[in-house]
């Protein structure tokens, strides 16, 4: 399987980078081809431009500004996202990745009859999110309603692909995580990704 592994963290020494490295190693050890898209290292601009927004309903929609990433997404069988949750949401650079790359004609098409969107990422068979939160699990899930999981599963996955396998693995309370807890999480990442066939 060809996996597009997207990393969204500004610090090369971050735990997210360790998660991405662990993910890549586990996937490659299982024989998968991994395309690492490090949004910060590749200097991805998350800002939707005036031209991109004003042409949103044009057919075809102009994705030329992100054409190289679109090619990488369309070549993938699976998408794995590695990112921290900040303010119970995506980092801005990852939100911009969705805004600019998951565009009409790429991730979905507009239904001419009105309202609905039609999934277009039929090549993507799995979407995994490997994430961390600074908050404890009960605050994220019980108080906030797990917004990132809902956005990914019910929004992006459901609206952009059909019969997609979705999983999310989170390390909560990251700010107080011990070395042992972080190592255990990396082991969980390795174990999860080794099951991908």
C-alpha positions as CSV (number, residue, x, y, z in Angstrom):
1,X,0.0,0.0,0.0
2,X,1.2,3.5,-0.7
3,X,0.7,5.8,2.3
4,X,0.8,9.6,2.4
5,X,2.1,10.4,5.8
6,X,1.4,14.0,6.7
7,X,3.3,15.7,9.6
8,X,2.1,19.0,11.0
9,X,4.4,20.3,13.7
10,X,6.9,23.2,13.5
11,X,9.6,21.7,15.7
12,X,11.9,19.0,14.3
13,X,12.6,17.7,17.8
14,X,8.9,17.4,18.7
15,X,7.2,14.3,19.9
16,X,5.0,14.5,16.8
17,X,8.2,14.1,14.7
18,X,9.0,11.0,16.8
19,X,5.6,9.6,16.1
20,X,6.0,10.2,12.4
21,X,9.4,8.5,12.3
22,X,8.0,5.5,14.2
23,X,5.0,5.4,11.8
24,X,7.3,5.5,8.8
25,X,9.6,2.8,10.1
26,X,6.6,0.5,11.1
27,X,5.0,1.0,7.7
28,X,8.1,0.4,5.7
29,X,9.0,-2.7,7.8
30,X,5.6,-4.1,6.7
31,X,6.4,-3.4,3.0
32,X,4.4,-0.3,2.5
33,X,5.7,2.7,0.4
34,X,5.7,5.9,2.5
35,X,5.6,9.4,1.1
36,X,6.3,11.8,4.0
37,X,4.8,15.2,3.6
38,X,6.2,17.4,6.4
39,X,4.1,20.5,5.9
40,X,6.5,22.8,7.8
41,X,9.7,21.5,6.2
42,X,8.2,21.8,2.8
43,X,7.1,25.3,3.6
44,X,3.4,24.7,2.8
45,X,1.3,27.9,2.8
46,X,-2.0,27.1,4.5
47,X,-3.7,30.3,3.4
48,X,-6.5,29.9,0.9
49,X,-5.8,32.6,-1.7
50,X,-8.3,35.1,-3.1
51,X,-8.2,33.3,-6.5
52,X,-8.7,29.9,-4.9
53,X,-11.7,31.0,-2.9
54,X,-13.3,33.1,-5.7
55,X,-13.0,30.1,-8.1
56,X,-14.3,27.5,-5.7
57,X,-17.3,26.6,-7.9
58,X,-15.4,26.7,-11.2
59,X,-15.3,23.5,-13.2
60,X,-12.5,22.5,-13.3
61,X,-11.3,24.1,-10.1
62,X,-7.8,25.5,-10.4
63,X,-5.5,23.5,-8.0
64,X,-2.3,24.5,-9.8
65,X,-0.9,26.2,-6.7
66,X,-0.9,22.9,-4.8
67,X,-0.6,20.6,-7.8
68,X,2.4,18.7,-6.5
69,X,0.6,17.8,-3.3
70,X,-2.6,16.9,-5.2
71,X,-0.6,14.4,-7.2
72,X,0.8,12.8,-4.1
73,X,-2.6,12.6,-2.5
74,X,-4.2,11.0,-5.6
75,X,-1.3,8.5,-5.8
76,X,-1.9,7.3,-2.2
77,X,-4.0,4.3,-1.0
78,X,-4.0,5.6,2.6
79,X,-3.6,8.8,4.5
80,X,-2.0,9.1,8.0
81,X,-2.0,12.4,9.8
82,X,0.4,13.2,12.6
83,X,-0.3,16.4,14.5
84,X,-0.9,17.9,18.0
85,X,-4.3,19.2,18.9
86,X,-4.1,22.9,19.8
87,X,-7.2,24.5,21.3
88,X,-9.1,21.3,20.6
89,X,-8.5,21.6,16.9
90,X,-6.0,21.1,14.1
91,X,-2.9,23.2,13.8
92,X,-3.5,26.0,11.3
93,X,-1.1,24.5,8.8
94,X,-3.1,21.2,8.8
95,X,-6.4,23.1,8.5
96,X,-4.9,24.9,5.5
97,X,-3.9,21.6,4.0
98,X,-7.6,20.5,4.1
99,X,-8.8,23.9,2.8
100,X,-6.4,24.0,-0.2
101,X,-5.7,20.4,-1.1
102,X,-9.1,18.7,-0.3
103,X,-10.6,20.9,-3.0
104,X,-13.4,20.5,-5.6
105,X,-12.3,18.0,-8.2
106,X,-9.8,16.5,-5.9
107,X,-11.5,15.4,-2.7
108,X,-15.1,15.9,-3.8
109,X,-17.3,17.4,-6.5
110,X,-20.3,19.7,-6.1
111,X,-23.7,18.1,-6.9
112,X,-25.2,20.3,-9.6
113,X,-28.7,19.5,-8.2
114,X,-27.7,21.5,-5.2
115,X,-26.3,21.1,-1.7
116,X,-24.6,17.8,-1.6
117,X,-21.0,17.0,-2.3
118,X,-19.9,13.8,-4.0
119,X,-16.8,12.0,-2.6
120,X,-13.9,11.9,-5.1
121,X,-11.0,10.4,-3.0
122,X,-12.0,6.8,-4.0
123,X,-8.3,5.9,-4.0
124,X,-8.0,6.5,-0.2
125,X,-8.9,3.3,1.7
126,X,-7.8,4.3,5.2
127,X,-7.4,7.5,7.2
128,X,-5.6,7.3,10.5
129,X,-4.9,10.2,12.8
130,X,-2.0,10.0,15.3
131,X,-2.3,12.9,17.6
132,X,-1.6,14.3,21.0
133,X,-3.5,16.7,23.3
134,X,-2.4,18.8,26.2
135,X,-5.6,18.0,28.0
136,X,-6.7,14.9,29.8
137,X,-8.9,12.4,27.9
138,X,-12.1,13.2,29.9
139,X,-11.9,16.9,29.0
140,X,-11.4,16.2,25.3
141,X,-14.1,13.5,25.1
142,X,-16.7,14.3,27.8
143,X,-16.6,18.1,28.0
144,X,-15.5,19.0,24.5
145,X,-17.1,16.1,22.6
146,X,-13.9,15.0,20.9
147,X,-14.2,17.7,18.1
148,X,-11.1,16.6,16.1
149,X,-12.4,13.0,15.9
150,X,-15.8,14.2,14.8
151,X,-14.4,16.5,12.1
152,X,-12.2,13.9,10.7
153,X,-14.6,10.9,10.8
154,X,-18.0,12.6,10.1
155,X,-16.7,15.4,8.0
156,X,-13.6,14.9,6.0
157,X,-13.6,11.1,5.8
158,X,-17.3,10.7,5.2
159,X,-17.6,13.5,2.7
160,X,-14.4,12.8,0.7
161,X,-14.2,9.0,0.4
162,X,-16.5,6.0,0.4
163,X,-16.1,3.0,2.7
164,X,-13.0,4.5,4.3
165,X,-11.4,2.8,7.3
166,X,-10.9,5.4,10.0
167,X,-8.8,5.2,13.2
168,X,-7.6,7.8,15.7
169,X,-4.9,7.2,18.3
170,X,-4.3,9.9,20.8
171,X,-1.9,10.5,23.6
172,X,-3.8,12.7,26.1
173,X,-2.3,14.9,28.8
174,X,0.9,15.3,26.7
175,X,2.2,18.2,28.7
176,X,2.6,15.9,31.8
177,X,3.5,12.7,29.9
178,X,6.5,10.8,31.3
179,X,9.2,9.3,29.1
180,X,7.7,5.9,29.9
181,X,4.2,7.1,28.8
182,X,5.6,8.5,25.5
183,X,7.5,5.3,24.8
184,X,4.3,3.3,25.4
185,X,2.4,5.5,23.0
186,X,5.1,4.9,20.3
187,X,4.7,1.2,20.9
188,X,1.0,1.6,20.4
189,X,1.6,3.5,17.1
190,X,4.0,0.8,15.9
191,X,1.5,-2.0,16.8
192,X,-1.5,-0.3,15.2
193,X,0.4,0.4,11.9
194,X,1.8,-3.1,11.7
195,X,-1.8,-4.4,11.2
196,X,-2.3,-2.5,8.0
197,X,-2.5,-4.8,5.0
